[in-house]
Amino acid sequence: MNLWDASEILIIGHRGFMAKYPENTILSFLKAVEMGAHGVELDVWLTKDGLPVVIHDESLERLCGLKKSVKEMKGEDLLHCSIGGEKIPILEDVFHSLPDKCLINVEIKDVDAADAILKVIKENNAEERVLISSFNVDALEKVRKRNPRIPLGLLVKDTNIIPKIPGLASSLSLFSINLPIDAIEIFNLEEYLQVLHWIKGMGLKIALWPGKDEVYYRNNNLAKLKGLFDIVITDDVERMTKYLLGDTFKKF
């Protein structure tokens, strides 16, 4: 049973509850679930010694003040790094820390991490609650060759990939197309709606992700898309939960 194939809108914490807690940390993930998220989104890179670690950037400079890349460090070296006082988790820690029914969207940042990610998912019997996403088509192809069942989401960041969606949906058996909500302000609303209708017409789920969370609420953008998205990935789980349950969204 694929737990992502739900009838309700799924609220997923972007790197956990990153609006209030250090991103991609166990604390951030737990707080997201505590505030009502159905699950969390996280990013994975592979260390020099083959350990899948949860961090957004390849470089450690922004988050840890260290001018080194994750890929040139061993897992034990990262124990001395922290993000806002919280340690950088290995992927297995996440599965051990979160409730069994908590959904986990693993974004592959590093194609080399694909095999290690699948190994952790298998060892934790977590296939039904995981969605693997990536901007990197090669990473998705690698996963699909090794696992024909796990849900895959194609992350979209520019228009160049749009014409390729039908072919990729077929060859990769995609579950979802993960679109940036920010594109609604780059194009006009009508064009964005047309894209959503087109994707839904292929039988695919739509996950929305934020460059800036505020775009969801500005001009009630999210409410204008009601019925055309299945998953909303948000920096601020608490605010999103209140918005989706509020009168403005319900009556739109």
N, C-alpha and C positions, 0 to 999 in steps of 0.2 A: 504494500500500500504506500503510495506517494503522499506524504503528509503535506506537501506543497500544493497539491491539487484540491484546494479548499473552496467552499462556496462563499466565504466571507473575505473581505479585504484583509490581507495579511500585513501587519506592521512589523518592519524589520529595522532593528537599531543599526545605523550606519557606523561601523567600527565600535559598536556597542551604543552607549549613551554618551557620545563624544561631545555633546553640547555642554555637559557638566562634569565629565570624568575623563581621565587620560585615555585617549583612543587606543583601541585594539588591546585592551588589558582585561584580565579576568574581572576586575572590579567594574569596569565599564560594561561588560557583557551582563554581569549579574544585575546591575542597576537597571539596564534596559528591560530585562525580563521582569524585574520587580515593578517597573512602571507600566507594564502591560504589553510589552512587545511579544509577538509570537515567536520571534527569533532574532538572530543577530547576523550581521554581515562582517566579514573579516578578510584580511589580505595575507597571503603567504609567500614567503621567499625561502630559498634553500641555503643553508649555511655551507661552508667549505667542507664540513665533514658529513653532509647529507641530512641535516636535521631540518624539518619544516617548521619555520618559526613565523609567528603572527606579528607582522609589521607592515605598514603601508609603503614606506620608501625603501628603495634599495640602499640608499645612503643613510647612515646613522646621524648625520649632522643636524638635521632639523629637530629631531626628537630627543637625541641624546648628547648633542654637542660634540660628536666624535666624527672626525673626517675619514671614515672608513666605510666600506660597503659590507652589507650582510654576507655577501657571497665570499668575501675574503677572510671571514672570521669563523672560528669554530663555535659550536653551541656553548661550550663552557665559558668562552670569552664573553658571551652576551649576558651571562649571569651578573656581570659587573656593570651592566648598563641598565638604565631604568627610564621609564616614561612617566613623568610627573610623580616620581616616587614609587611607581609600580613596575614590576619586572616584565620583561618581554616574554610572553608565553610561548611555549612550543604548542603545536596544534593539538597534540594529545591531551594537554592540560585543559584545553577548552572543552573537549568531550567529557572529561572526567568531572569538570566543575559545573556544567550546566545541566538542568533537568532533562530527563530522557526524551521528552516530547518537544523540547525546544528546537526550533528549526535553525539550521546553520547554513548560511550562504558563504561558501568559500570562494573568494576571488583569487585566481591564480595570477600572480604578478610575474612569476618566474617559470617558464616552460619546463625548466629542469626539475621543478618541484612536483610535477604531476604524479609521478610514480609514488613518491613518498606520501603525498596526500591521499591517494587511493589506498595505500597500505594502512594508514591510520584509520580511514573510514571503515575498511573491512574489519580491522582488529576490534573496532568499537561497535560493530554491527549497526552502523549508522546510515546505511545507504538510503533508507526511506525518508530520512529527515534532512538530507543534505542536498543543496543545489550548488553545482559548480559553475562559476561564471568567469568570463575573461574577455578582455579586448583582443587578446591574442588568439587568432583562429587556430594556429598551430597547436596551442595548448589544449584547446577544445577537441581537436582532431586526435591528439594523443590520448586524451581521456576516453574518448568514444571507442577507439580501437581496443582499449583494455577493458572497458566496461560498457556493454550495450544498453544498460538499464538506467543508470544514474541520470537525473535531470540536469540538463545543461542550459545555461543562459548566455546569450551573446550580448556582451556589453557594447553599446553604441556611443561613440563620442563625436563623430562627424558624419556628414551626409554621404561620404564615399562608400560606406558599407551598406547603405540602404538598398541599392539595387541588387546586392548580393544575397539579401536575406532569404528569398525563396529557395535558392540553390543550397544555401547553408542549412536552412531549416530541414531540407530533405536529406542531405548527405550526413548531417550530424544528429538527426532526430532531435532537434532543439525543443526544449520545453518552453522557454521564454525568450523574449527580446527585452533587454534592459535599457531603457531610454532615459536620457537626462531631462529632468523637468525644465531645466534652464533653456532648452531649445524652444520652448513655447514663447519666449521673449525674443528669440533670434528670428524665428519665422512669425507668421501670424497665427492666431488661434485656429482659423479654418484649415490651414495647411497642416497644423499639428494634429487636429482631429482626423483629417483624411489619412494621415500615416497610421494613427491608432486603429481606425476602422479597417484599413488594409491589412495590418498585422493580425488583428483579431479574426479577420476573414480567412486567414490561413490556419486557424485553430490554435494559435499560439497564445500563451499567457503574456501579459505585459507587466513588467516591473519598472517603476519609476525610481530614479536615484537623483540625489541633489548635488549640484555644484555648490549652490547656496540654498539652504533650507527655506529661507524667506520667500523664495519664488513660489513655493507651494501655496502660500497664503495671500500673496499680493494679488489684488483684483479677484480673489477667490478662484485662482487658476485651477486648483485641484478639484474644486466643486464643479467646475465647467467640464471636467473630464470624467465625471461620475458615470460609472457603468462601463468604462473603457479601459480600466486598469485593474489588476488583480493583487499587486504587491506594491507597497510604498516603503521605500527605504529612507530613513530620516535620521538626522543628527539628534533631534530632540523628540524622543519617544513620548514623553509626557505631554508636550504640546500637541503632537499629532493625534494621540489618542483622544484628547479632549475635543479637537477639531472634528474628527470623524464622527464623534458621538453627539456633536452639537447641532443646534437647530439650523445654522447656516448651511452646513453640508447636507443635512437630511432633507431640507426643503428645496434645495437647488434643483 
